[in-house]
Each structure stands twice: as structure tokens, then as C-alpha cells.
Amino acid sequence: MRTTEAARVAPPQAAPPIRSYNYALGYLKAAIIVLVVAHHAVLAYHPSAPPPPASLLKFPRIWQAFPVVDTHGGPWAALFATFNDIFFMALMFFVSGLFVWKSLVRKGPGGYMRDRLARLGIPFIPVALIVAPLAYYPTYLQLKSHGGFGDYLRVWASLGTWSAGPVWFLWVLLVFDLAAVLVFLAAPRWGESLGRLTAGAERRPARFFAALVVVSGVAYSAMTLRFGPFYWAAWGPFTFQACRILLYFVYFLAGVGVGAWGLDRGLLSPQGKLAASWRLWVRVALPAFIAYAVTVMYVFSHPLPRTWQAAIVNVPVMASMALFALSCAASGFALLAVFLRFARSHSNLFENLSKNAFGIFLVHFVFVSWCCYALLGIALPPFVKFLLAFAGALALSWAATILLRRIPGAERIL
């Protein structure tokens, strides 16, 4: 009886404190988007970029990867573009996966997919239908013979399949989210099981790294042997690079597991070994990329195998695919470790950039194309042009996102 009365008068326990904002992940997302803008700006100065095509309708449509091509470039552009291209999209899928499990458990399958459709599906439509054609209009203007904007739109409508630009990431991520929901319906605890597999990464990140390299390397090699390194599948505006799609799914699942275990423990612990050994991961990332770049240059300077049976016994080809997986994981771990170690306090600049990062990603491609196009006739060193195009595109996309977020209803999406 006394116990019961004591329980009645005892003060209620305080609610657990709300976890503070995860600066490392928030600022990392912003940094990745900055790299995305820089990557698309530097492609105009890539020494291997093809000249403008005779027609947008002819195949292969390599102009979709290089919408604006400056006649002056340099090896520095190829080096920077290749380094970025290896890891930053895989890291985006990994970071996106971090937030899946907690949201899926909290909202339920239906609520989670409604939220993802609003967040990913709704923006994809106007970007694919409006932003992408505007971003590729400078490509049309570089043709030796071209008409006005109306003629361009008629050509665009005749393409059948076309690139939506970088936002292919949105619909692929939406498919990955749908896959996560379907597995959840069949096995409601699968995320927790996956999370337990990542639990030891706080003390042994190298073991998690090795597993990621092996699994992603197998996925990448299998698809590359099947489709080659450059093939993009396309249905209308829905495109993806076939050789990398399974690699991206592996990184997405790795992010789901790490996030299910916890955003402040395991691999992501600020006091964990990944953050503490950030110098080591930077030292691993640089030689891994150099080894990959050297191997790839050797591979493409020799006749390529015509069948996957010939490729699988070709040591340089297999080495290049293994080094791709190694460099991808090493660069991602290095960037993650740096942000876990140093991004621990508030920064007004990074905070604002982080809030607007998604919007910048959605609209930056059109500003990159037009900034690069505007600089074509200006006599400046290519590196200076790149810096101007990058800075201009980033500033314009940032400002445009701030304005777009003021539209009623846009804030929830952007």
C-alpha cells in the first residue's frame, strides 16, 4: 500500500533529451552537393569531352553527359571529374540510406512511401520536364546549324528518351525506398538485423570497410562485365548507369544498416575509430585513386576484350574494377571520417547551405550549363573559367532555392 501511494506522488520521470542536430551528417550532405555542382561545371573543360554533335537526334548521344564543351581544357579537369565520379554518388546513396529505417518504423510503410513520393517523386517531374530541357538548350545553341527555341523544343520532343540530368538519382532512390518497404512488409525486423551486422564498426571500421569493398566490388564487376562501363539504360527521362546500379544499392543498404544501429554510435560515433583515424583514411583514399587511375589508363590504351569471358581472365580489366570499388569506398570513408571528426559545432554558412542543399541539387544543372555557355567566348584560362562557372552556378542555385522555398508548400519538399 505504501509503495502504491509513493508511486502516486512520485514526480514523473523527465523525458529523454532530444538528440542534438547531427552536424557531421548535415554538413556532409551539403558538401556532397557542392561536389556535385563542381563536377558538372568541370565537365565543360574535360579534355576527352567530344565536340558538339551535328544533331541532337543522332546516336550515341554523348552530349547528354557533356552539355557544354569548351575547346580549351586540361588534364586537371579529367583528374577532378574522375575522382568525383568514382565515389560521390555512392556516398549520396549511403547517406540517404542512413535515415530509412527509423523513418520507416516511425511512419509505417504507407506513411513512409507517401512521404518519399512527395519528397522525391514530385520534384522529379518538373525538373525532368522543365529544368532539363532548359539545361540542354545551350547544347543545341552550339550546333553549327540550329533554329530558335521552338525548333529546339520540337527536336527535344523527338528524342524519345532523354536525360533528366542529375535528378536520375531521385527516381532510383525512390525505387530503392520502395524495395525497403516491400522487404519490411515481408520481414518487419530486417533493418534491425542488418543494423546488428554493422554494430562492430565503431571499434573496427576497417572490417566494415573491407566487407563493403568486397560486396560492392562483386556487384560492380558483375554488372560491368554484363553491360560495360558506359552503358546508360533509358526509358523516357528515367535513366541510370547500368554497371553501377547494384553498387549503389549495396551502398544504400549499408546506409540502412548503419542508420538502423544508430546515427550517434557504431560507424558514425563521433568518438569511434573512424573519426579518430581520419588521417589514415585520407592516406588510403589518395593512393587507391591513383592506383585506379593508372590501371584504367593502361586498360583503355589497349584493345578491350570483346566478351565477358575474355574480360574475366584479363588481369588489368579485373584489377581496374576491383580498384574502382576500393577507391569508391576509401574516398567515401575519408570524407565521412573528416566530417565526423571536425563538423561538431554550429556554422551559419554550412547550416544555410545544408538547409538549401536539396533545392540546389534540383536546379543547379541549368545554371551550370548556362554559366559554362556564357564563358565560351571569353579569353580566360580554363581553370579560371571553371571557377567562375562553379561559383556562379552555386550562387545562383542557392539564391533560386531560397526564393523557391518561399512558395507556399515548397518548404516541405525543399
N, C-alpha and C positions, 0 to 999 in steps of 0.2 A: 504493500500500500504506500509506504513512504517512497519507494522507488518510483511508483506511478505518479505521485504528486510532484516529486522532484523533477520528473521528466516534463510535467506540465508547465512548471515555472522556469525551467532552464531556457536560457536565451537561444534562439535559433542559430545554427552554425552559419558563419559567413559564407557567401557564395564564393566558389573558387575564382581567383583573379583572372580577368580576361588576358590572354596572352598578348604581349605587345606586338606591334607590327613587325613582320619579318623583313627587316631592311635588306638582308642579303638577297632574298628571292625577288623582292620588289625591284630593287635596283639592278639585279641581274637581268630581269626581263627587259628593263629599259635599255640596258647596254646591248642586249642581243638585237633589239630593234634598230639601234644606231648602227650596228654592224650590217644589218640588212640594207639600210639606206646607203651606206658606204659601198657595199658590194654591188648594188645595182648602178651606182654612179661610176664606179671604176670600170665597168664592162665596156663603156664607150671608148676606153683607151687601151683595151686589151690588144696585144699585138697579133693575136690569132683571130680577131673578130673579122668576119667576112665583109666585103664591101656591100653597100646597099644593093638589094636584088633588082632584077629587071622588072619583076612583077611580084606583088604580094601573094598571088594565087599559085605560083609555081612551087614545086617541092624540090628539095627539102626546105622547109620554112624556118631557116636558122635565124632569120630576122626577129623571131619571137623571143629569142634569148638575148639578142643584141639590137634593141630598137633604134638606137642612135650609135653610129660608128664614126669616130673622129679618125682622120687619116694619120694623125700622129699619136703614137702610144709608146709603150715601153715595157720591158720585162718586169719592172716593178709592179705594173698593173696585173700581169698574169700571176705573179707570185702572191699578191694580196688576194686576188679573186680566188685562186686555187685554195689557199689556206682557209679562207672563209667558207668556201663551198663544201669543204670536207666535213665540217662539224656543226655549223650554226643552225641548220635546220633540224638535225638530230637533237641538238640541245633544246630547241624550241619544243619538240615533241616530248622530251623528257620533262621539262619544266611544266608543260601543260598537264602531263600525267600526274604530277605531284598532288594536284587538287581534286582528282577524280573521285577517289574512294570516300573521303569524308563527305563530299557533296552528295554522292550517290546514296550513302547511308542516311544522311540527314533529310534529303528531299524525296527519296524513293525513286524508283525507275521512271514513273510518269513525270513527276516534277522535274527530275534531273534532265530528261530529254526535252521537255518544254523549254527549260532554261537554256540548254545548249542550242536548240533551234533558233531561239531569239538572239542569242549571243553570236552564233556562227553562221546560221543559215540566212537570216535577214540581211546582214551586211554583205554577204557574198553576192546577192542578186544585183544590187545597184552598182557594186564595184565591177562585176563581170560585164554588165550591160552598158554602163556609162563610163566609169573611170578607165577601164581597159582600152576601149576604142579611142578615147582622148589621149591616152598614154602612147598609143601606137600611131597616132596621126603624124608625128614628126618622121616616122619611118616612111610613110607614104610621101611626105614632102621631100625626102632625099632621093626619090626615084628620078631618073633622068627625064621621064615623061610622066607628068601627073596632072590631074584636074583639080577641081575645087573640093570643098568639104563634102558636097553632095555626092560627087563621084567616088570619093573615098568611102562614104557610108555604103554605097552600092557594092563596092569591092568587098568591104567588110562583111556585108550580109551574104556574100557569095562564098565565103571561106569554108563554111560547113562546120569545121572545128577551128577553134581559135583559143589563144592563150588568154586567160583571165588575169595574167600577171602573177605576182607573188601570193595572191589570195587563194591559189590552189590549196594552200596549207589549211584553209578554213574547212573546206568540204572534206578533205582527207581526215582532219581531226574529228569532224562530226561523225564520219564513218567509224573511226576508232572508238569514239564515245558510245556509239550505238552497239558496237561489239562488246564493250564493257557492260552495258546494260543487259544484253542478251545472256552473257555469261552469268551475271548477277541473278537473273531470273531462274537459271538452272542450278546455280551454286551460290547462294547468298553469302557465303563466307570466303569466297575465293580471294578477295583482296587481302583479307587478314592473313590467309595462308601465304600469299605472295609477300606480304609485309614481313612475316617471320623469316623468310629466306634472306631478307636484307638486314636483319637485326644486327648481325655482327659487323656491319660495315663501319660502325662508329670506331671500333678498335682495329679493324683490319680492312681498310678501304682498298688495299691492293688486291685482296681476294675478290671483292665485288667487281673491281676494275677488270681483272683477268676473266671473270665469268662473262662480263658484258662484252669484252673484246671477242671472246670465242663464239658466243651465241650470235652476236651481230655480224661477226665475220662470216659465219656459215650462211646466215640469211642473205647477206650482201653477195657473197660469192656465187651462191646457187642462182640468184636472180640475174646476176651479171653474165654468168655462163649461158643462161637461157635467153636473155634479151639484149645483151651487150651493154656497154656503159652509157650510151647516149639516147636510147630509145625512150620517147615520151608517149604514153598511151593517152588518147584523147577522145572524148565524146562531147561535142559542143564545147562549152567552156570548162568542162571537167577534165583536167589533165593531171598526170603525175609521172614522175620518172620511174619507170618500171624496175630498174635494178636496185632502187633504194627503198621501195615501199615496205618491204619486210624489215629492213634495218630500222626504218622509222617506227614501225610497230613494236619492235623489240625495245627501243628507247622509251616509247610511250608506256609499255608495260613495266619497264624498270622504274619509271617515274611513279606509276600507280603503286608499286610495291614499296618504294621509299616513302611516299606520302602516306600510305596506309599505316606504316610503322610510326610515323610522326615527323612533323616538319621541324621539330626542335631537338630531335635525338636521332640516333642512327647515323647514316651518312651525312645528314645535314646538321649535326650537332655543332654549335659554334666552338665547343670545347673538344670536339672529336679530332681524330688524327688527320682527316682530310684538310681541315682548316689549318692545323698546326704545321702540316708538311707542304704548304702551298709552294714553297721554293722548289721542292723536289718535283712536283707535278709540272711546273713550268719548265724545269730542266728535262723532263721526259717528253713533253709536248714538242719542243723545238726539234730535237734530233729525229723524233718519229716522223714529223712532217718532212724534214729534209730527206730522210731515207725514202719516204713515199714519192716525193717529187723526183728524186734521182731515178728511182726504179721506173716510174711512169714515163719519164723522158726516154729511157732506154727502150721500153716496150713499144712506144709509138714511133721510134726511129727504126724499127724493124718490121718486117711483114707480120701482120696479125694473123693468128690462127683462124681458119675459116669455120671450124666446127667446135662445139664444146668438148668433144672427145680429144681434139688436138690441144685445146686450151688447158684442159685439166692436167696434162702432162708437161705443159710449158712452165718451167720454173719461174722465169721473170713475171709471167702473167699472174700466176698464183701468188707470188710474192707481193705484187702490186696490190692485189685485193686484200691480202692479209694486212699489209701496211696501211691501207686505207682504213680498215676497221681499227687498227691500233692508233693511228693519228687522230681519227674521229673521237675516240674515247679519251685519249690523252689531252687533247685540246679542250674538250668539254670539262674534264675533271680539273684542269688547270684554271679555267675561268671560274668554275664553281668554287674551287678552293680559295681563290683570291677574294671573291665576294664574301664568302663565309668568314674569312679572316679579317677583312677590312671594312665591310659595309655593316657597321654596328651602331651607327648614330644617324640622327636626322640631317638631311641636306635638302634645303629648299629647292635647289636646281634639280637634283635627282628625284625628289618627291613629285615635282611638277611633271618631269619627263615620264616618270612611271605612271602617273595618272592618265597621261595622254598617249602612252606608247601604243595602245591598240589602235587608236584612231590614226596615228602616224603610219602604222603598218598598212592600214587600209588605203590611204590616199597618197602615200609617198611616191608611188611609181609614176604617176602622171607628172609630178613636179620634177622628178629625176630626169625623165625624158625631155621635158621642155627646157630645163636648165642646160642639159648637155647639148641640145639642139641650138640654143641661143649662143653657145660658146664656140660653135663650129668655125665661124669665120673670123675669130679673134686670134691675133698672133700672140699667144702666150705659151709658155712651156706646158706640156701635157699634165704634169703633176700639179701645176697651179690651177689649170682648168678643172682637174678632178676635185681639188679642194674647194673651189668656188661652186662647182655643181653640187657637191656633197653638202656643203654648208647652206647653200641656197635651198636645196630640196628639203633638208631637215628643218630649217627655219620656217619655210612656207607650209610644210605638212603640219608642223607643231601649231602654227597660228591657225591654220584651217581647222584642225581638230578642236582647238579651244572654242572657235566660233560654232562649229557643228554641235558641240556639246550643249550649247545654249538653246538649241531647238528642243521644244517640248517632246519628251520621250526618248531623245537621243542619248541622254546621260546614262540611262540604264544599259544601253548597248555599248557605248563608247567609253 
